[in-house]
Amino acid sequence: MVTSVVIAAHNEAAVLGRTLRTLLADAAPGEFEVVVVANGCTDDTAAVARSFPGVTVRELAAPSKPAALNAGDAAATGFPRIYLDADITLTAAGVRALVAALTEPGVLAAAPGRRLDTTGRPLLVRAYYAINGRHPAYRNALFGRGAIALSAAGRARFGPFPDVIADDLFLDAQFGSAEKREIGSVCTVVATPRRTADLLRRLVRVRAGNAMLRAADGQVRRARRGSWLVDVVLPRPWLLPAGVCYAGLTLLAAAAARRPAARRGWGRDESSRRDGTRRDDVGRNDRVSSRDGTAPPVGTEGAAVVRATSADGDREVAS
């Protein structure tokens, strides 16, 4: 059984090599079929992908993640199928764990757990993710991880990827809670935006994408207004200041997302793709988010930690 890994990559030359090296380092010969779809690239993304023997490369002239995912599906031949973001480093062991979950009766989709890296981030960013990291919307969900595994039956649940921004929310909507698994033994470490302005831009883009998807697909879960307060802050009163920041940023993003410009193109947070984390900030930054142990810092014990460089996959499906 060959597992196909589809990677949609737009100007990812700086991170794609690391992703492919990590994925293929311990893979058995013929275990994985890797398809990289470079779309709208103005850098060396395709050349980086071609430098790895056995990797199939497709190129599209226009930047479009849905089109890239569909092109990857057309080129891929194996199942289970992994949809992997180009900036996520997933080991062969991590892929095997996701694939193993799909052998459970009735399970059609699987995703890793997530940890949020707020090291060196400003107070408002840390406050926002102190709430986001505990939000119940992310429990047993497929979005916000950068890696999703589908069985053949799971992929048959839908046709081509629609032309929407929130592709992982679209996938999540295709399956009931009993049909998907969050695999705690595999954990993606999601690097959060480095500045408050970067976070706000990301939230605007995500909310606009979610609104587009909900307008087109009635199956997509609706936002639970006030869940951040009822489910996160009220049981943990010390998070009230963080909750105020979360609510303020959310309201600003919701207002800005109504503008037509927010719904164009394949955007992403470039700030979280830059290196430069300050190690001396680790302990200080975690204080705002780890008091009750529900959102531990990066480096989780007992899990295969998979590093990511962006938080683009997070979906604000609840408020």
C-alpha positions as CSV (number, residue, x, y, z in Angstrom):
1,M,0.0,0.0,0.0
2,V,1.5,3.3,-1.1
3,T,0.5,6.5,0.8
4,S,0.3,9.5,-1.4
5,V,1.3,12.9,0.1
6,V,0.0,16.0,-1.8
7,I,1.8,19.3,-1.1
8,A,0.4,22.5,-2.6
9,A,3.3,25.1,-2.6
10,H,3.2,28.7,-3.4
11,N,6.7,30.4,-3.2
12,E,7.8,27.9,-0.5
13,A,11.5,27.4,-1.7
14,A,12.7,28.6,1.7
15,V,10.9,25.8,3.7
16,L,10.0,23.1,1.2
17,G,13.4,21.4,1.3
18,R,13.2,20.9,5.1
19,T,9.6,19.5,4.8
20,L,10.7,17.0,2.2
21,R,13.9,16.0,4.0
22,T,12.0,15.3,7.2
23,L,9.2,13.4,5.4
24,L,11.5,11.2,3.4
25,A,14.4,10.7,5.8
26,D,13.1,7.4,7.4
27,A,10.6,6.4,4.7
28,A,11.0,2.9,3.2
29,P,11.6,2.6,-0.5
30,G,8.3,3.0,-2.3
31,E,6.4,3.7,0.9
32,F,5.3,7.2,-0.1
33,E,4.3,8.8,-3.3
34,V,5.0,12.6,-2.9
35,V,3.4,15.1,-5.3
36,V,4.4,18.7,-5.0
37,V,2.3,21.3,-7.0
38,A,4.1,24.6,-7.3
39,N,1.5,27.2,-8.2
40,G,2.1,30.7,-9.2
41,C,5.6,30.6,-7.9
42,T,8.2,33.3,-8.6
43,D,11.0,31.5,-6.6
44,D,12.7,28.1,-6.9
45,T,9.9,26.0,-5.3
46,A,9.7,23.6,-8.2
47,A,13.5,23.2,-8.5
48,V,13.7,22.4,-4.8
49,A,11.0,19.8,-5.1
50,R,12.8,18.3,-8.2
51,S,16.0,18.0,-6.3
52,F,14.5,15.1,-4.3
53,P,14.5,11.8,-6.2
54,G,11.1,10.3,-6.8
55,V,9.1,13.4,-6.0
56,T,6.5,14.2,-8.7
57,V,6.3,17.9,-9.5
58,R,3.5,19.7,-11.2
59,E,3.5,23.4,-12.0
60,L,0.6,25.8,-12.3
61,A,0.9,29.3,-13.7
62,A,-1.6,30.9,-11.3
63,P,-1.5,30.9,-7.5
64,S,-4.4,28.9,-6.2
65,K,-4.4,26.4,-3.4
66,P,-7.6,24.6,-4.4
67,A,-6.3,24.3,-8.0
68,A,-3.0,22.9,-6.7
69,L,-4.8,20.4,-4.5
70,N,-6.9,19.2,-7.4
71,A,-3.8,18.9,-9.6
72,G,-2.1,17.0,-6.9
73,D,-5.1,14.6,-6.6
74,A,-5.0,14.1,-10.4
75,A,-1.3,13.1,-10.2
76,A,-1.5,11.0,-7.1
77,T,-2.3,7.3,-7.3
78,G,-2.2,6.0,-3.7
79,F,-4.3,5.9,-0.6
80,P,-4.4,6.8,2.1
81,R,-3.8,10.4,1.0
82,I,-2.1,13.0,3.1
83,Y,-2.7,16.7,2.4
84,L,0.4,18.4,3.8
85,D,1.2,22.1,4.0
86,A,4.5,23.0,2.5
87,D,5.8,24.5,5.7
88,I,4.9,21.6,7.9
89,T,7.6,19.1,8.8
90,L,5.9,15.7,9.3
91,T,8.1,12.6,9.8
92,A,7.5,9.2,8.2
93,A,6.5,7.9,11.7
94,G,4.0,10.7,11.9
95,V,2.5,9.8,8.5
96,R,2.3,6.1,9.6
97,A,0.5,7.1,12.8
98,L,-2.1,9.0,10.8
99,V,-2.5,6.2,8.3
100,A,-2.9,3.7,11.2
101,A,-5.8,5.7,12.5
102,L,-7.6,5.2,9.2
103,T,-7.7,1.5,9.8
104,E,-10.1,1.9,12.7
105,P,-13.7,1.0,11.8
106,G,-15.6,4.0,10.6
107,V,-12.7,6.4,10.6
108,L,-12.3,8.2,7.3
109,A,-10.1,11.2,8.3
110,A,-7.2,11.9,10.7
111,A,-5.1,14.8,11.8
112,P,-2.3,15.4,14.3
113,G,-2.7,17.4,17.5
114,R,-1.4,20.9,17.7
115,R,0.7,23.1,20.0
116,L,1.0,26.9,19.6
117,D,4.4,28.5,19.7
118,T,4.1,32.0,21.1
119,T,7.8,32.4,22.0
120,G,8.9,36.0,21.5
121,R,5.5,37.2,20.5
122,P,4.0,40.5,21.8
123,L,1.4,40.5,24.6
124,L,-1.7,40.8,22.4
125,V,-0.6,37.8,20.3
126,R,0.1,35.7,23.4
127,A,-3.2,36.8,24.9
128,Y,-5.2,35.9,21.8
129,Y,-3.6,32.4,21.6
130,A,-4.1,31.8,25.3
131,I,-7.8,31.7,24.5
132,N,-7.4,30.1,21.0
133,G,-5.3,27.3,22.4
134,R,-8.1,26.2,24.7
135,H,-11.0,26.8,22.4
136,P,-13.2,23.7,22.2
137,A,-13.7,24.2,18.5
138,Y,-10.3,22.6,17.9
139,R,-11.1,19.3,19.7
140,N,-11.1,16.4,17.3
141,A,-11.1,18.8,14.4
142,L,-9.1,18.6,11.1
143,F,-8.3,22.3,10.7
144,G,-5.4,24.2,12.1
145,R,-2.8,21.4,11.8
146,G,-1.4,21.7,8.3
147,A,-1.7,17.9,7.8
148,I,-4.9,15.9,7.0
149,A,-5.1,12.2,6.2
150,L,-8.0,10.7,4.2
151,S,-8.8,7.1,3.4
152,A,-10.0,6.2,-0.1
153,A,-13.6,6.2,1.2
154,G,-13.0,9.6,2.8
155,R,-11.7,11.1,-0.4
156,A,-14.7,9.7,-2.2
157,R,-16.9,11.8,0.0
158,F,-16.5,14.9,-2.1
159,G,-15.4,15.8,-5.7
160,P,-12.9,18.5,-6.6
161,F,-11.7,20.9,-4.0
162,P,-13.9,24.0,-4.2
163,D,-12.5,27.5,-5.0
164,V,-12.4,28.6,-1.3
165,I,-9.7,29.8,1.0
166,A,-10.6,27.6,4.0
167,D,-9.7,24.2,2.5
168,D,-9.1,22.5,5.8
169,L,-12.5,23.7,7.2
170,F,-14.1,22.4,4.0
171,L,-12.5,19.0,4.7
172,D,-13.6,19.1,8.3
173,A,-17.2,19.7,7.2
174,Q,-17.3,16.5,5.2
175,F,-17.1,14.2,8.2
176,G,-19.0,13.5,11.3
177,S,-17.3,13.5,14.7
178,A,-17.1,9.7,14.7
179,E,-15.5,9.6,11.3
180,K,-12.4,11.6,12.2
181,R,-9.6,11.3,14.7
182,E,-7.1,13.6,16.3
183,I,-3.9,11.7,16.9
184,G,-2.3,12.8,20.1
185,S,0.9,10.8,19.4
186,V,1.7,13.2,16.5
187,C,1.8,16.9,17.3
188,T,2.3,19.9,15.0
189,V,3.9,22.9,16.6
190,V,2.2,25.9,15.0
191,A,4.3,29.1,14.9
192,T,2.0,32.1,15.6
193,P,2.2,35.5,13.9
194,R,5.2,37.6,15.2
195,R,3.3,40.9,15.4
196,T,-0.2,42.0,16.3
197,A,-0.7,43.5,12.9
198,D,0.3,40.2,11.3
199,L,-2.2,38.4,13.5
200,L,-5.0,40.8,12.6
201,R,-4.3,40.4,8.9
202,R,-4.4,36.6,9.2
203,L,-7.7,36.7,11.2
204,V,-9.3,38.9,8.5
205,R,-8.2,36.5,5.8
206,V,-9.4,33.5,7.7
207,R,-12.8,35.0,8.6
208,A,-13.4,36.1,5.1
209,G,-12.5,32.6,3.8
210,N,-14.8,30.9,6.4
211,A,-17.7,33.2,5.4
212,M,-17.2,32.3,1.8
213,L,-17.2,28.7,2.6
214,R,-20.3,28.8,4.8
215,A,-22.2,30.7,2.1
216,A,-21.4,28.0,-0.4
217,D,-21.7,24.9,1.8
218,G,-24.4,24.5,4.4
219,Q,-22.6,21.6,6.1
220,V,-19.9,23.7,7.5
221,R,-20.1,24.1,11.2
222,R,-21.4,27.5,12.4
223,A,-19.6,29.7,14.8
224,R,-20.6,29.4,18.5
225,R,-20.8,33.0,19.6
226,G,-19.5,33.5,23.0
227,S,-17.8,30.1,23.3
228,W,-14.5,31.8,24.2
229,L,-16.2,33.3,27.2
230,V,-18.5,30.4,28.3
231,D,-16.1,27.5,27.7
232,V,-12.7,29.1,28.2
233,V,-12.8,32.3,30.3
234,L,-15.5,31.6,32.9
235,P,-14.0,28.3,34.0
236,R,-10.6,30.1,34.3
237,P,-11.2,33.7,35.6
238,W,-7.5,34.6,35.5
239,L,-7.8,34.5,31.6
240,L,-10.3,37.5,31.6
241,P,-7.7,40.0,30.5
242,A,-6.6,37.7,27.7
243,G,-10.3,37.2,26.8
244,V,-10.8,40.9,26.4
245,C,-7.9,41.0,24.0
246,Y,-9.3,38.0,22.1
247,A,-12.7,39.5,21.8
248,G,-11.4,42.9,20.6
249,L,-9.2,41.3,17.9
250,T,-12.0,39.1,16.8
251,L,-14.4,42.0,16.4
252,L,-11.9,44.0,14.5
253,A,-11.2,41.1,12.2
254,A,-14.9,40.3,11.7
255,A,-15.5,43.9,10.6
256,A,-12.6,44.1,8.2
257,A,-13.4,40.6,6.7
258,R,-16.6,42.1,5.3
259,R,-14.6,44.2,2.8
260,P,-14.4,42.6,-0.7
261,A,-10.6,42.9,-0.7
262,A,-10.3,40.4,2.2
263,R,-11.6,37.6,0.0
264,R,-9.0,37.7,-2.8
265,G,-6.0,35.5,-3.4
266,W,-4.0,33.0,-1.5
267,G,-2.7,35.0,1.4
268,R,-0.6,33.8,4.3
269,D,1.3,35.1,7.3
270,E,4.9,35.7,6.2
271,S,6.1,36.8,9.6
272,S,5.8,33.3,11.1
273,R,7.9,31.9,8.3
274,R,10.9,34.0,9.4
275,D,13.4,32.7,11.9
276,G,14.5,34.7,14.9
277,T,12.8,33.3,18.0
278,R,14.3,34.6,21.2
279,R,15.1,31.7,23.4
280,D,15.3,33.9,26.5
281,D,11.5,34.6,26.2
282,V,10.4,31.0,26.5
283,G,9.5,31.0,30.2
284,R,8.0,34.5,30.3
285,N,5.8,34.0,27.2
286,D,4.3,30.7,28.4
287,R,3.0,32.2,31.7
288,V,0.0,33.7,30.0
289,S,-1.1,30.4,28.4
290,S,-0.1,27.5,30.6
291,R,-1.5,28.1,34.1
292,D,-4.1,25.3,33.9
293,G,-2.1,23.0,31.7
294,T,-4.6,23.0,28.9
295,A,-2.4,24.7,26.4
296,P,1.2,23.5,27.1
297,P,4.2,25.2,25.5
298,V,6.0,23.6,22.6
299,G,8.0,20.5,23.1
300,T,5.1,18.4,24.5
301,E,6.2,15.3,26.2
302,G,4.8,12.0,25.0
303,A,4.1,13.2,21.5
304,A,6.1,13.1,18.3
305,V,6.5,16.8,17.8
306,V,6.1,18.0,14.3
307,R,7.3,21.6,13.6
308,A,5.4,24.1,11.6
309,T,6.3,27.6,10.6
310,S,2.9,29.3,10.3
311,A,-0.5,29.4,11.8
312,D,-2.3,29.8,8.5
313,G,-4.2,26.7,9.0
314,D,-6.1,27.9,12.1
315,R,-9.8,28.3,11.5
316,E,-11.8,30.6,13.7
317,V,-14.9,28.5,13.5
318,A,-16.2,29.6,16.9
319,S,-16.0,32.8,18.9
